[in-house]
Amino acid sequence: MSENSDVRIFLACQPLTLNRKEAIAYTGLPEKTFSMLEKDGSIRGRRYGKNGSLIYRRIDLEYMVARLFDAELGEFGVCFDGPIEFD
């Protein structure tokens, strides 16, 4: 490569946590539906930081959407019916 070349590297990484606005956009659900799922306990944000900002874990959002549509979750096609239990 020459000294004048402009090299840019982009990494496509999904965030581990999202704020409420990002969580709604990530799931693709209407805000009203998202609020109803919060009220019935299907999804729960956690307070974080000095100001207590509400954040959502991406994995919880994916699990909730999979349960909502009774679909498989994950890139490996694993269906989640609940937590994994070990002996």
Buried (B, 14 or more C-beta within 10 A) or exposed (E): EEEEEEEEEEEEEEEEBBBBEBBBEBBEBEEEEBBEBBEEEBBEBEEEEEEEEBBBBBBBBBBBBBBBEEEEBEEEEEEBEEEEEEE
